[in-house]
């Protein structure tokens, strides 16, 4: 199991970006518009493009809950860890309360599978929020352009449809 990540004791490399927000999109259509440039480049170059859809699952005891500020802090910490585990050329977009889309540039199904495994290991586990540990699971789904969709919105929907049920295990 992963070591707990203490939000207030982040390494300097992660703490420096602690208040940097990821780009956000509130729908598959908005995401599609945001990544249309990457799709145009793939069409011109004949490359593949993979999309990982990631949902964060808070594994809390029935009598426990997080205040909205604590939940925001936890999601911000997960987003930092996520951003730091993909290549600089890849696009990470916050897609609502506990969802993220990761666009893997010039990557096919094999590369996406490796990144999915790496992210599952890096993101799940214990996170420290205001002195208490919170368990986080993740569910990931993958879709690859052009087989699963011809634009960002179609690819996002396909990846959501492929969410692994065992992803948080």
ABEGO torsion letter per residue (X at the ends): XBBBBBAAABBAAAAAAAABBBBBBABAAAAAAAAAAAAAAAAAAGBBBBBBBBBBBBBBBAABBBBAAAAAAAAAAAAAAAAAABBAABBBBBBEAABBBBBBBGBBAAAAAAAAAAAAAAABEBBBBGGBBBBBBBBBBBBBOAAAEABAAAAAAAAAAABBAAAAX
